[in-house]
């Protein structure tokens, strides 16, 4: 009914991953991870935005530029990106996308929006 108090929804945005990307980021579901492959090594993405990713790795140095493959679970899509390592602190490797292709960017934004909607629906049902 319209007079009932609206329920507050908390999407639990983790501020520990503040790497200055300047874009909304979201953590993928652990049961359906985003995989990032660099030089044949696959990493599970901790959070993603339209401008970058964060994952666990001690192997990449700040300032490194590298090619990577991204596999989005909800889109069942694989695409190539170029990364720049912005920070690597205690094994948290924070990267930004460099000159990302428009089609890849659209896939990322679609994935992020759909995951946001899914998390909102889950919060409303609890």
VEXMI-378135 format. One record per residue: residue number from 1; residue in one letter; z, x, y of N, C-alpha, C in turn. Coordinates in steps of 0.2 Angstrom, whole numbers, plus 5000, padded with zeros to 4 digits. Atoms other than C-alpha are relative to their C-alpha. Layout:
NODE   num   residu    n.Z    n.X    n.Y   ca.Z   ca.X   ca.Y    c.Z    c.X    c.Y
NODE   NUM        A      Z      X      Y      Z      X      Y      Z      X      Y
...
! end
This chain:
NODE   num   residu    n.Z    n.X    n.Y   ca.Z   ca.X   ca.Y    c.Z    c.X    c.Y
NODE     1        X   5000   5004   4994   5000   5000   5000   5000   5004   5006
NODE     2        X   5001   4996   4995   4996   5006   5017   5006   5002   5004
NODE     3        X   4994   4998   4996   5014   5006   5024   5005   5005   4996
NODE     4        X   4997   4995   5004   5020   5018   5010   4999   5007   5003
NODE     5        X   5001   4994   4997   5024   5035   5016   4995   5005   4996
NODE     6        X   5005   4995   5003   5010   5048   5012   5004   5005   4997
NODE     7        X   4997   4994   5004   5014   5061   4999   4997   5006   5003
NODE     8        X   5002   4993   4998   5014   5079   5005   4997   5004   4994
NODE     9        X   5004   4996   5005   5002   5090   4995   5001   5007   5002
NODE    10        X   5000   4993   4999   5006   5108   4993   4996   5004   4995
NODE    11        X   5005   4996   5004   4992   5119   4986   5002   5007   4998
NODE    12        X   4997   4994   5002   5003   5134   4984   4995   5006   5002
NODE    13        X   5004   4994   4998   4993   5147   4994   5004   5006   5000
NODE    14        X   4996   4994   5001   5000   5164   4990   4998   5005   5005
NODE    15        X   5001   4996   4995   5002   5174   5005   5001   5008   4998
NODE    16        X   5000   4993   5002   5005   5190   4995   4993   5003   5000
NODE    17        X   5007   4997   5001   4986   5192   4994   4997   5000   5007
NODE    18        X   5003   5000   4993   4983   5193   5013   4997   5007   5001
NODE    19        X   5004   4994   4999   4969   5206   5014   4995   4999   5006
NODE    20        X   5004   5000   4994   4962   5200   5031   4993   4997   4999
NODE    21        X   5007   5003   5001   4946   5191   5023   4999   4995   5005
NODE    22        X   5001   5005   4995   4948   5177   5036   4997   4994   4997
NODE    23        X   5003   5006   5003   4942   5164   5023   5006   4997   4995
NODE    24        X   4995   5003   5005   4952   5151   5012   4998   5003   4993
NODE    25        X   5001   4997   5007   4955   5159   4995   5004   4996   4995
NODE    26        X   4997   5004   5005   4960   5151   4979   5001   5004   4994
NODE    27        X   4999   4996   5007   4967   5157   4962   4997   4995   4995
NODE    28        X   5003   5003   5005   4956   5152   4948   5005   4997   4994
NODE    29        X   4996   5002   5006   4964   5142   4933   5000   5006   4995
NODE    30        X   4999   4995   5005   4971   5154   4920   4996   4999   4994
NODE    31        X   5003   5002   5007   4963   5144   4906   4992   5001   5001
NODE    32        X   5007   4999   4999   4946   5146   4915   4999   5005   5005
NODE    33        X   5000   4994   4995   4945   5163   4924   4993   5001   5002
NODE    34        X   5006   4997   4997   4932   5170   4935   5000   5007   4997
NODE    35        X   5001   4994   5003   4926   5186   4927   4996   5004   5005
NODE    36        X   5003   4995   4996   4921   5201   4938   4998   5006   4996
NODE    37        X   5002   4994   5004   4911   5215   4929   4997   5006   5004
NODE    38        X   5002   4995   4996   4910   5232   4937   4999   5006   4995
NODE    39        X   5002   4994   5005   4901   5247   4927   5003   4998   4993
NODE    40        X   4998   5001   5007   4904   5238   4911   5007   4998   4998
NODE    41        X   4993   5002   5000   4922   5234   4914   5001   4993   5003
NODE    42        X   4998   5006   4997   4928   5216   4916   5007   4999   5002
NODE    43        X   4993   5001   4997   4942   5210   4927   5000   4993   5001
NODE    44        X   4999   5007   4998   4950   5193   4929   5001   5000   5007
NODE    45        X   4999   5000   4993   4949   5188   4947   5007   4996   5001
NODE    46        X   4994   5003   4999   4966   5184   4954   4999   4994   5006
NODE    47        X   5002   5005   4995   4959   5175   4970   4993   5001   5002
NODE    48        X   5007   4999   4998   4942   5172   4977   4999   4996   5007
NODE    49        X   5002   5004   4994   4935   5166   4994   4993   5001   5001
NODE    50        X   5007   4999   4999   4918   5165   5001   4998   5007   5002
NODE    51        X   5001   4994   4997   4920   5182   5008   5003   5006   4996
NODE    52        X   4997   4995   5004   4929   5192   4994   5004   4998   4994
NODE    53        X   4996   5001   5006   4939   5194   4979   5006   5005   4999
NODE    54        X   4994   4996   5001   4956   5201   4973   5001   5000   4992
NODE    55        X   4999   4999   5007   4959   5208   4955   5004   5006   4999
NODE    56        X   4995   4994   5002   4970   5221   4946   4995   5006   4998
NODE    57        X   5003   4994   5002   4963   5238   4945   5002   5006   5004
NODE    58        X   4998   4994   4996   4969   5256   4949   4994   5005   5000
NODE    59        X   5006   4996   5001   4951   5263   4946   4996   5001   5007
NODE    60        X   5005   5000   4994   4943   5259   4963   5004   5003   5006
NODE    61        X   4997   4997   4994   4947   5269   4979   4997   4996   5006
NODE    62        X   5002   5004   4993   4947   5261   4997   4994   5003   5003
NODE    63        X   5006   4998   4997   4930   5262   5005   4994   5000   4995
NODE    64        X   5005   5000   5005   4921   5262   4988   4995   4994   5001
NODE    65        X   5005   5005   5000   4905   5252   4988   4997   4999   4992
NODE    66        X   5003   5001   5006   4899   5245   4971   4997   4993   4998
NODE    67        X   5004   5006   5002   4888   5232   4962   5005   4997   4995
NODE    68        X   4996   5003   5005   4897   5219   4952   4996   4993   4998
NODE    69        X   5002   5007   5003   4893   5203   4941   5006   4996   5000
NODE    70        X   4995   5006   5000   4902   5187   4944   4998   4995   4996
NODE    71        X   5001   5005   5004   4904   5174   4931   5005   4994   5002
NODE    72        X   4996   5006   4998   4910   5157   4938   5001   4995   4994
NODE    73        X   5000   5004   5006   4917   5146   4924   4998   4993   5001
NODE    74        X   5002   5007   4999   4914   5129   4932   4993   4999   5001
NODE    75        X   5007   5000   4999   4897   5133   4937   4996   5002   4994
NODE    76        X   5003   4997   5006   4893   5142   4921   4994   5005   5003
NODE    77        X   5005   4996   4996   4884   5154   4933   5002   5007   5000
NODE    78        X   4999   4993   5000   4882   5173   4933   4995   5002   5006
NODE    79        X   5004   4997   4994   4876   5182   4949   5003   5007   5002
NODE    80        X   4999   4993   4998   4876   5200   4956   5003   4999   5007
NODE    81        X   4998   4999   4993   4886   5205   4972   5001   5007   5001
NODE    82        X   4998   4994   4998   4890   5220   4981   5007   5000   5003
NODE    83        X   4993   5000   4997   4908   5224   4985   5002   5006   5004
NODE    84        X   4997   4995   4996   4917   5235   4997   5008   5000   4999
NODE    85        X   4993   5000   5001   4935   5240   4992   5004   5001   5007
NODE    86        X   4997   5000   4994   4946   5236   5007   5007   5003   4999
NODE    87        X   4993   4997   5002   4963   5240   4999   5001   5000   4993
NODE    88        X   4997   5000   5007   4971   5245   4983   5007   5002   5000
NODE    89        X   4993   4999   5000   4989   5243   4983   5004   4998   4994
NODE    90        X   4996   5001   5007   5000   5244   4967   4995   4996   4995
NODE    91        X   5004   5003   5005   4985   5240   4957   4996   4993   5002
NODE    92        X   5003   5006   4998   4979   5225   4967   4994   5002   5005
NODE    93        X   5006   4997   4997   4961   5229   4972   4997   4994   5004
NODE    94        X   5003   5006   4995   4955   5218   4987   4993   5003   5003
NODE    95        X   5006   4998   4998   4937   5218   4990   4996   4995   5004
NODE    96        X   5004   5005   4997   4925   5210   5002   4992   5000   4997
NODE    97        X   5007   5001   5002   4907   5204   4998   4996   5003   5005
NODE    98        X   5005   4996   4995   4893   5215   5007   4994   4997   4999
NODE    99        X   5007   5003   4999   4877   5206   5012   4999   4995   4994
NODE   100        X   5001   5005   5005   4880   5192   4999   4994   4996   5000
NODE   101        X   5005   5005   5000   4865   5182   4994   5002   4993   5001
NODE   102        X   4999   5007   4998   4864   5164   5001   5002   4996   4994
NODE   103        X   4999   5004   5006   4863   5157   4983   5006   5001   4997
NODE   104        X   4993   4998   5003   4878   5167   4977   5005   4997   5004
NODE   105        X   4995   5002   4995   4888   5162   4993   5000   4992   4999
NODE   106        X   5000   5007   5001   4883   5143   4990   5004   4999   4993
NODE   107        X   4997   5001   5007   4889   5144   4971   5008   5001   5001
NODE   108        X   4993   4999   4999   4906   5152   4977   5003   4994   5004
NODE   109        X   4997   5005   4996   4909   5139   4990   5000   4993   4996
NODE   110        X   5000   5006   5004   4904   5125   4978   5006   5000   4995
NODE   111        X   4995   4999   5005   4916   5132   4965   5007   4999   5004
NODE   112        X   4994   5000   4996   4930   5134   4978   5002   4993   5002
NODE   113        X   4999   5007   4998   4928   5116   4985   5002   4996   4994
NODE   114        X   4998   5004   5006   4928   5109   4967   5007   5001   4997
NODE   115        X   4993   4998   5003   4944   5119   4962   5005   4997   5005
NODE   116        X   4996   5003   4995   4952   5113   4978   5001   4992   4998
NODE   117        X   5000   5007   5001   4948   5095   4974   5004   4999   4993
NODE   118        X   4997   5001   5006   4954   5097   4956   5008   5001   5001
NODE   119        X   4993   4998   4999   4971   5105   4962   5003   4994   5004
NODE   120        X   4998   5006   4997   4973   5090   4974   5002   4994   4996
NODE   121        X   5000   5005   5004   4970   5078   4961   5006   5001   4995
NODE   122        X   4994   4999   5005   4983   5086   4949   5007   4999   5004
NODE   123        X   4994   5001   4996   4996   5086   4963   5002   4993   5001
NODE   124        X   4999   5007   4998   4993   5068   4967   5003   4996   4993
NODE   125        X   4998   5003   5006   4996   5064   4948   5007   5002   4998
NODE   126        X   4993   4998   5002   5013   5073   4947   5005   4996   5004
! end
